[in-house]
Amino acid sequence: MFLEDEFAIRRMRMRRISISCLVAITAFAACITAMLGLASAARADAQPASGQLAALVRPNDANSGSLLFPSKEPGFYVEAPRLKTDVAIDVSGPIARVKVTQRFQNPSQGWVEGTYVFPLPDSSAVDALKMQIGERFIEGQIKPRQEAREIYEQAKAEGKKTALLEQQRPNIFTNQVANIGPGETIVVQIEYQQTIHQSGGEFSLRFPMVVAPRYNPAPIVQTVEFNNGAGFATPRDPVENRDKIEASLLDPRENAKINPVALTVNLKAGFALGDVKSSFHAVDISQDGDQARTISLKADTVPADKDFELTWKAAPGKMPSAGLFREVIDGKTYLLAFVTPPTAPDTAAPPAKREVVFVIDNSGSMSGPSIEQARQSLALAIAKLNPDDRFNVIRFDDTMTDYFKGLVAATPDNREKAIAYVRGLTADGGTEMLPALQAALRNQGPVASGALRQVVFLTDGAIGNEQQLFEEITANRADARVFTVGIGSAPNTYFMTKAAEVGRGTFTAIGSTDQVASRMGELFAKLQNPTMTDITATFEGIEAEDITPNPMPDLYSGEPVVLTAQLPHDQPAGKLQIIGKTGDQPWRVEMDIANAANGNGISKLWARRKIDDFEARAYERQDPAALDKDIETVALAHHLVSRVTSLVAVDVTPSRPVDQPLGSTKLPLNLPEGWDFDKVLGETPAPLGGTERHGSATPTGNPGLEQAAAETRELAASPEIANMMAAAPTAKAATMIAQKSTTVNLPQTATRADEQIIRGLTMLLVALTAASGLAVWRRRLKGIIAVGVKRNGL
């Protein structure tokens, strides 16, 4: 018995000895390795710093908190540029002129190029770019896109300060600024024109502040074309410029929000004002007479993490029913007209039966407040159905469920089942929107006689394959109408608005749970019947060259007819006639062009809408090159940024010395307010080239978003930036964590000798301690073995 106990003790002690030996050997080897590098490290530190080292810093060298991007050299980092934005909006009647000033600050000791991905309203006509260097302003020039890119790249290579503004989507732009010197700030101003939105007696203006992460489906082969007898075909990518619409994201659980925005609105409505409200931000409002207000943020700045929305109404009895404005440019007259038609007359006839297909997005980007808003909205819509209606519910993430597998009667029992199903939905997974849309448009059977088929789409629109979805709606809508409901703090309004336009429906935005009841109430009124159909616009006594939009859409309750036109003379005479039907009754309004009020920027708005018409009918064109040429001609003539034109500004004087390298990185963005970081980007990003699920630890089909996830997780914001923003929380902001970034490409350089010496001495001490412990254990082992042998007669 003693022998068994003794050998058990011996085995246990032998295991401890083995562990101690392993620790000692490992520590000793590490010590030797570290000490061998001392001489070369000391020599490297003794050499004077070269120009290539100018952009590199160590975390303990920074005097204040910074966003740090790792270089190729372990332990060395480059400080990311910082951004602050000022927005000034001047509203004059139905038109807004917006100036966006972006200040790019380089806190590092090296030369930097920064790329900022940012949103603008999808209807904006961007026509000005200015770059300020000291007291000088350099005007940007409009060029064909490829030519502008070449000018920018050449100026960047020559060390000249340069800025390039490109449109990636009608509501997503990129601003690149190159050769920002050490400690320098470059100011870039962007200006655009837009029309004011009107619905239900309410006017509204929206300024988007952040590009929400887009789910970008993987390329798939739809049409295989074999050319030149090669025998192979390449897949069609459903996401245009996927790398251009992505940016690194801050994890809001660990980082202070960045990119502070200051904003002011000077509102001159043109009529006596009633209520003026900011939907999502605290503001101060000052009054200047009955028709004017000045609106500013209550905080000096706010983080760029949700859209700004301002709404206003006319004072009782002062609501305008029509407006006509004109601008004369280069011998031509441009008109902007809006008319609010009367509501359809009340009749004793019962409302038409409806067949409503509700499609709800429950992907990862909808987590948090967004899915709650969507659930409430959809439950309310289902409850409003009449017993004679038919309906179905389709939900999607990267999978899809057709709940009833076809349209069913809207009986109380079916409505209760559907509402219970909707209330149980959770947000997770990717945003594979196309299969759900196909199911809604193709798989619900024929429309019953006398019924209205409607598709109601509730989503944040966070996808990159918009054009693919527009084509699906156009090709398979048939007699159905597509209504979109934008959910969340930063919806993709370009997709939502255009999808409703090509679907001959309307778009409703819901940005908070407080808006669900009122905004869905407006939508229910529109779902019953279009207020005005068969709309046409003609001129009497003069020939108009172009009227936009073309064709004119149907209108719904509270929506005005809004059109722009180009006339061939600078002093035209004649009348504008708008004709349509409200219900079964014809309706017509006439406006005398001679009585039009003067307006600024109308030519830009006409050109923007003309380009939109070209883009919307692109599927009808057999020659893409000819389409691009038509767009380019209009954009160049009116100095507008478009898909095929860009603005570029170049300082003629080189500033970066030829021997200084240029670091390059995308500026990180905040996650939109209310979004769940793990649901969107996943807790454990898969290796590049693998699968990805939007909002899951195992996402599928979105390598670009996966790259953003990989680049984002180690990123931390600084206390200095946090202090610039009173509204921004600071979590772990004092810790500067490096962000992985494939765009930073700095040379290998030497490490510090003093750090290596400290490491070597530490490891040597560990090794000596372990070695002395090993000798003690060896002596004890010999004693144990001797006692065992003696007692057992061995």
Disulfide bonds with the S-S distance in Angstrom:
none
